[in-house]
Amino acid sequence: MTQTLDASARPARRTAYTIVDTDIHPVATAASILARLSTGARRRFETLGSRVPAPPEIYPRVRNSGFRLDSWPESGPPGSDLQLVRDQLLDSFDVDHGVLIPLQGHQWGAEEPAYSAELCRALNDCMAEEWLDREPRLRGSLAVPYESPDLAVEEIRRWAGDPRFVQVLLATGGESGFGRRRYWPIYEAAVDAGLPIGAHTGGLEQHRGAGWPSFYLEEHVWNGNMMGALITSFLTEGVFAHLPELQLVCVEGGIAWAPALFWALDDGWALLRDDVPHLTRPPSEVLRERLWFTTQPIEEPADPAELATVLRHLGMDDRIMFASDYPHWDFDSPQHTPRLFPAQAREPIMGANACRLYGLPLRVPA
């Protein structure tokens, strides 16, 4: 049953409905991480850093590391100052709930196993103590050493039952397709903990097949391709058949490409069912029961009616959730985003859908 939240302690509403931002990027400072590492891991972190580059370090990138110019605090990188996040996002737009997705988990989840486990553990502890303890509007995503599934399971079990963490974080780029059986223990542990998997664009960006891009535009519009590959891997490798309760959240990959992928999968499945005997229903039926999408970066055609047509073909307005992508340069504000969607879909997309998935309370009208 959906909970409710008293509105009396909040400023005047900018909308009549609940707002949940499902993609906020905090950053743990080096000092915060070092303080939580063992002596050996601390020495390695100080001298060698990470073998996987952080997103702002990957060429091609825009200047300013891909962040809003006004998002830099007096000290530290964008996303490292909780008060600035409050000022620029939570308070400015009267956001009811926000889901933190620390992108450091993408790079640290692919490190050497023991080192990876320590980094992810430190990152989760930092998020809990420096963000979730201090701001009740926020929820967390568990960073796990995803290339070492046994250690990832330990980290999920360590936090299982803590309602402040609402999903297990996964990248879209790994050493192999994330539908492979070697990763299944992660998804089994997530289901046991009652948590969805939140797959956010990024990770080991190896750009297989097409080669390394020359321009930021090439990389920036590639997100949907990586997300589509991950979805197809989960479906065809049998993850959804193995775990009927698993829910997968597609974060920061766009949406408009999904109907075409559904059509293609249904068409191919009709001819190749013997290839995937575990897939006993049309792929589109399965995916509409398992997937959730976040809005940023939503495709914005010149004619808004064209986006409405795509969403009608997708048929998943009850599984699309608002995301701002703060503090990145292509931030989508809670004021602008609702205009992209049909009137009847705005309230679910801006908050109610996320409250249903993550078990968050809806705002009670004042």
MIGURO-93413 format. One record per residue (C-alpha): residue number from 1; x, y, z. Coordinates in steps of 0.02 Angstrom, whole numbers, always signed. Example, Ala and Ser with C-alpha at 12.3 -4.5 7.8 and 13.67 -1.06 7.14 Angstrom:
! MIGURO-93413
<1; <+615; -225; +390>>;
<2; <+684; -53; +357>>;
END
This chain:
! MIGURO-93413
<1; <+0; +0; +0>>;
<2; <+65; +173; -45>>;
<3; <+113; +280; +105>>;
<4; <+77; +466; +124>>;
<5; <+186; +609; +184>>;
<6; <+130; +762; +281>>;
<7; <+152; +923; +181>>;
<8; <+144; +1045; +327>>;
<9; <+333; +1063; +350>>;
<10; <+373; +1100; +168>>;
<11; <+374; +1264; +68>>;
<12; <+233; +1311; -49>>;
<13; <+208; +1180; -184>>;
<14; <+266; +1216; -361>>;
<15; <+157; +1072; -422>>;
<16; <+4; +981; -356>>;
<17; <+88; +811; -365>>;
<18; <+233; +716; -287>>;
<19; <+404; +743; -367>>;
<20; <+534; +604; -362>>;
<21; <+701; +631; -447>>;
<22; <+770; +458; -489>>;
<23; <+943; +510; -549>>;
<24; <+1047; +625; -439>>;
<25; <+1236; +605; -445>>;
<26; <+1329; +630; -281>>;
<27; <+1518; +619; -269>>;
<28; <+1616; +551; -122>>;
<29; <+1774; +652; -95>>;
<30; <+1942; +565; -89>>;
<31; <+1957; +611; +95>>;
<32; <+1791; +528; +134>>;
<33; <+1842; +369; +45>>;
<34; <+2019; +361; +115>>;
<35; <+1954; +373; +292>>;
<36; <+1852; +214; +264>>;
<37; <+1986; +104; +183>>;
<38; <+2107; -19; +259>>;
<39; <+2291; +27; +263>>;
<40; <+2333; -74; +108>>;
<41; <+2185; -11; +7>>;
<42; <+2220; +168; +62>>;
<43; <+2399; +156; +2>>;
<44; <+2341; +86; -164>>;
<45; <+2210; +221; -184>>;
<46; <+2335; +359; -148>>;
<47; <+2473; +292; -262>>;
<48; <+2382; +202; -403>>;
<49; <+2203; +266; -401>>;
<50; <+2082; +171; -511>>;
<51; <+2117; +69; -666>>;
<52; <+1948; +118; -737>>;
<53; <+1933; +303; -782>>;
<54; <+1789; +404; -711>>;
<55; <+1663; +469; -840>>;
<56; <+1736; +647; -842>>;
<57; <+1907; +573; -883>>;
<58; <+1851; +476; -1037>>;
<59; <+1885; +557; -1205>>;
<60; <+1786; +625; -1290>>;
<61; <+1709; +736; -1156>>;
<62; <+1651; +915; -1152>>;
<63; <+1742; +1049; -1055>>;
<64; <+1697; +1073; -872>>;
<65; <+1693; +882; -855>>;
<66; <+1512; +874; -911>>;
<67; <+1442; +972; -763>>;
<68; <+1335; +1127; -748>>;
<69; <+1443; +1281; -729>>;
<70; <+1348; +1335; -574>>;
<71; <+1361; +1165; -489>>;
<72; <+1541; +1183; -427>>;
<73; <+1545; +1210; -237>>;
<74; <+1678; +1317; -153>>;
<75; <+1781; +1159; -127>>;
<76; <+1767; +989; -206>>;
<77; <+1687; +931; -369>>;
<78; <+1504; +950; -419>>;
<79; <+1393; +833; -320>>;
<80; <+1506; +833; -167>>;
<81; <+1413; +968; -69>>;
<82; <+1247; +913; +4>>;
<83; <+1191; +1090; +43>>;
<84; <+1217; +1145; -137>>;
<85; <+1113; +996; -195>>;
<86; <+977; +1053; -76>>;
<87; <+988; +1233; -137>>;
<88; <+992; +1196; -324>>;
<89; <+877; +1046; -333>>;
<90; <+783; +982; -181>>;
<91; <+728; +1151; -111>>;
<92; <+721; +1249; -273>>;
<93; <+599; +1128; -352>>;
<94; <+520; +1062; -191>>;
<95; <+573; +884; -231>>;
<96; <+492; +756; -115>>;
<97; <+618; +616; -140>>;
<98; <+781; +594; -232>>;
<99; <+876; +436; -279>>;
<100; <+1064; +449; -271>>;
<101; <+1168; +362; -404>>;
<102; <+1355; +382; -366>>;
<103; <+1444; +355; -531>>;
<104; <+1604; +311; -439>>;
<105; <+1522; +141; -418>>;
<106; <+1538; +113; -605>>;
<107; <+1726; +125; -606>>;
<108; <+1757; +47; -435>>;
<109; <+1642; -101; -470>>;
<110; <+1766; -163; -601>>;
<111; <+1926; -155; -499>>;
<112; <+2030; -301; -434>>;
<113; <+1908; -402; -325>>;
<114; <+1967; -363; -148>>;
<115; <+2006; -181; -191>>;
<116; <+1839; -163; -279>>;
<117; <+1745; -231; -129>>;
<118; <+1831; -108; -13>>;
<119; <+1799; +41; -125>>;
<120; <+1615; -2; -147>>;
<121; <+1595; -32; +39>>;
<122; <+1675; +136; +78>>;
<123; <+1567; +222; -51>>;
<124; <+1406; +149; +20>>;
<125; <+1458; +194; +197>>;
<126; <+1497; +371; +140>>;
<127; <+1328; +389; +54>>;
<128; <+1237; +325; +209>>;
<129; <+1330; +431; +335>>;
<130; <+1359; +593; +239>>;
<131; <+1200; +599; +135>>;
<132; <+1060; +483; +189>>;
<133; <+1083; +514; +376>>;
<134; <+1079; +702; +348>>;
<135; <+941; +719; +218>>;
<136; <+782; +615; +240>>;
<137; <+721; +657; +65>>;
<138; <+860; +555; -11>>;
<139; <+876; +369; -48>>;
<140; <+1029; +273; -105>>;
<141; <+1086; +149; -238>>;
<142; <+1204; +12; -181>>;
<143; <+1372; +12; -269>>;
<144; <+1435; -166; -286>>;
<145; <+1594; -249; -356>>;
<146; <+1494; -312; -505>>;
<147; <+1640; -402; -589>>;
<148; <+1660; -505; -429>>;
<149; <+1482; -568; -401>>;
<150; <+1521; -664; -241>>;
<151; <+1584; -504; -160>>;
<152; <+1439; -405; -232>>;
<153; <+1319; -525; -146>>;
<154; <+1406; -492; +21>>;
<155; <+1383; -305; +1>>;
<156; <+1199; -322; -45>>;
<157; <+1168; -433; +107>>;
<158; <+1259; -308; +218>>;
<159; <+1129; -176; +177>>;
<160; <+977; -287; +152>>;
<161; <+833; -222; +256>>;
<162; <+895; -41; +262>>;
<163; <+752; +56; +180>>;
<164; <+867; +201; +136>>;
<165; <+942; +98; -6>>;
<166; <+812; +65; -140>>;
<167; <+907; -22; -281>>;
<168; <+1068; -111; -328>>;
<169; <+1174; -10; -449>>;
<170; <+1235; -88; -611>>;
<171; <+1326; -11; -759>>;
<172; <+1280; -43; -941>>;
<173; <+1459; -85; -990>>;
<174; <+1547; -236; -914>>;
<175; <+1679; -364; -958>>;
<176; <+1541; -467; -1039>>;
<177; <+1354; -454; -1067>>;
<178; <+1269; -431; -899>>;
<179; <+1143; -566; -938>>;
<180; <+1279; -699; -923>>;
<181; <+1260; -827; -785>>;
<182; <+1415; -768; -694>>;
<183; <+1319; -612; -643>>;
<184; <+1160; -702; -588>>;
<185; <+1208; -710; -402>>;
<186; <+1199; -519; -398>>;
<187; <+1022; -520; -464>>;
<188; <+971; -663; -349>>;
<189; <+1035; -567; -198>>;
<190; <+942; -411; -256>>;
<191; <+779; -508; -270>>;
<192; <+809; -586; -98>>;
<193; <+831; -410; -28>>;
<194; <+675; -348; -117>>;
<195; <+774; -226; -224>>;
<196; <+768; -186; -410>>;
<197; <+925; -171; -516>>;
<198; <+960; +7; -571>>;
<199; <+1062; -1; -732>>;
<200; <+1143; +168; -766>>;
<201; <+1234; +209; -927>>;
<202; <+1422; +192; -910>>;
<203; <+1549; +71; -839>>;
<204; <+1680; -10; -948>>;
<205; <+1648; +92; -1104>>;
<206; <+1741; -16; -1229>>;
<207; <+1638; +35; -1381>>;
<208; <+1645; -138; -1454>>;
<209; <+1608; -156; -1638>>;
<210; <+1589; +25; -1688>>;
<211; <+1760; +77; -1622>>;
<212; <+1806; +224; -1511>>;
<213; <+1709; +384; -1550>>;
<214; <+1795; +541; -1611>>;
<215; <+1666; +664; -1547>>;
<216; <+1568; +692; -1388>>;
<217; <+1407; +694; -1490>>;
<218; <+1443; +514; -1544>>;
<219; <+1463; +456; -1366>>;
<220; <+1321; +558; -1294>>;
<221; <+1189; +485; -1410>>;
<222; <+1256; +307; -1391>>;
<223; <+1174; +283; -1221>>;
<224; <+1018; +203; -1291>>;
<225; <+1120; +76; -1388>>;
<226; <+1210; +18; -1232>>;
<227; <+1047; +7; -1135>>;
<228; <+964; -90; -1275>>;
<229; <+1109; -213; -1277>>;
<230; <+1093; -238; -1089>>;
<231; <+905; -268; -1099>>;
<232; <+928; -393; -1241>>;
<233; <+1064; -483; -1143>>;
<234; <+952; -499; -989>>;
<235; <+809; -563; -1096>>;
<236; <+898; -687; -1207>>;
<237; <+1019; -756; -1077>>;
<238; <+871; -803; -967>>;
<239; <+886; -683; -820>>;
<240; <+703; -635; -822>>;
<241; <+648; -817; -840>>;
<242; <+760; -868; -695>>;
<243; <+701; -727; -580>>;
<244; <+516; -690; -607>>;
<245; <+517; -553; -474>>;
<246; <+666; -455; -541>>;
<247; <+635; -274; -595>>;
<248; <+762; -180; -701>>;
<249; <+771; +11; -703>>;
<250; <+849; +87; -861>>;
<251; <+929; +249; -803>>;
<252; <+993; +384; -921>>;
<253; <+974; +289; -1082>>;
<254; <+828; +378; -1166>>;
<255; <+662; +297; -1210>>;
<256; <+613; +325; -1393>>;
<257; <+718; +179; -1457>>;
<258; <+627; +52; -1348>>;
<259; <+469; +21; -1452>>;
<260; <+573; -20; -1606>>;
<261; <+679; -141; -1504>>;
<262; <+521; -224; -1438>>;
<263; <+453; -245; -1615>>;
<264; <+617; -317; -1678>>;
<265; <+630; -439; -1533>>;
<266; <+452; -500; -1557>>;
<267; <+480; -523; -1743>>;
<268; <+644; -617; -1720>>;
<269; <+576; -723; -1578>>;
<270; <+432; -783; -1688>>;
<271; <+561; -858; -1807>>;
<272; <+695; -912; -1682>>;
<273; <+601; -979; -1532>>;
<274; <+706; -1137; -1529>>;
<275; <+858; -1029; -1498>>;
<276; <+788; -965; -1333>>;
<277; <+675; -1103; -1264>>;
<278; <+663; -1017; -1095>>;
<279; <+575; -871; -1180>>;
<280; <+397; -937; -1188>>;
<281; <+307; -772; -1218>>;
<282; <+335; -628; -1341>>;
<283; <+483; -525; -1279>>;
<284; <+381; -365; -1276>>;
<285; <+262; -442; -1149>>;
<286; <+405; -491; -1035>>;
<287; <+493; -323; -1049>>;
<288; <+336; -223; -1013>>;
<289; <+322; -318; -849>>;
<290; <+505; -301; -798>>;
<291; <+573; -135; -860>>;
<292; <+563; +43; -794>>;
<293; <+632; +196; -883>>;
<294; <+693; +364; -819>>;
<295; <+659; +521; -919>>;
<296; <+830; +601; -937>>;
<297; <+891; +613; -1074>>;
<298; <+717; +605; -1148>>;
<299; <+713; +625; -1337>>;
<300; <+634; +793; -1382>>;
<301; <+575; +803; -1563>>;
<302; <+528; +972; -1637>>;
<303; <+347; +915; -1638>>;
<304; <+297; +853; -1462>>;
<305; <+160; +749; -1541>>;
<306; <+293; +634; -1612>>;
<307; <+356; +592; -1437>>;
<308; <+177; +559; -1383>>;
<309; <+161; +436; -1527>>;
<310; <+318; +344; -1473>>;
<311; <+256; +334; -1293>>;
<312; <+90; +266; -1355>>;
<313; <+182; +128; -1449>>;
<314; <+285; +91; -1294>>;
<315; <+131; +80; -1183>>;
<316; <+227; +102; -1020>>;
<317; <+173; +270; -948>>;
<318; <+152; +180; -781>>;
<319; <+338; +132; -784>>;
<320; <+422; +295; -834>>;
<321; <+500; +400; -694>>;
<322; <+564; +577; -689>>;
<323; <+752; +606; -680>>;
<324; <+850; +769; -681>>;
<325; <+1029; +701; -701>>;
<326; <+1090; +836; -581>>;
<327; <+1225; +907; -583>>;
<328; <+1264; +870; -766>>;
<329; <+1255; +1000; -904>>;
<330; <+1101; +923; -985>>;
<331; <+1002; +934; -822>>;
<332; <+813; +923; -844>>;
<333; <+713; +1028; -722>>;
<334; <+553; +967; -638>>;
<335; <+468; +1122; -708>>;
<336; <+507; +1089; -891>>;
<337; <+495; +900; -901>>;
<338; <+307; +878; -869>>;
<339; <+266; +978; -1026>>;
<340; <+341; +839; -1131>>;
<341; <+208; +714; -1080>>;
<342; <+19; +701; -1102>>;
<343; <-75; +781; -958>>;
<344; <-139; +617; -888>>;
<345; <+37; +545; -879>>;
<346; <+121; +689; -788>>;
<347; <+77; +647; -609>>;
<348; <+129; +463; -625>>;
<349; <+290; +503; -717>>;
<350; <+343; +646; -602>>;
<351; <+325; +545; -443>>;
<352; <+188; +416; -418>>;
<353; <+273; +282; -524>>;
<354; <+435; +297; -426>>;
<355; <+342; +294; -261>>;
<356; <+262; +130; -313>>;
<357; <+426; +50; -366>>;
<358; <+534; +110; -223>>;
<359; <+403; +107; -85>>;
<360; <+410; +295; -55>>;
<361; <+270; +397; +24>>;
<362; <+162; +508; -85>>;
<363; <+135; +689; -34>>;
<364; <-30; +726; +51>>;
<365; <-106; +884; -26>>;
<366; <-100; +1029; +97>>;
END
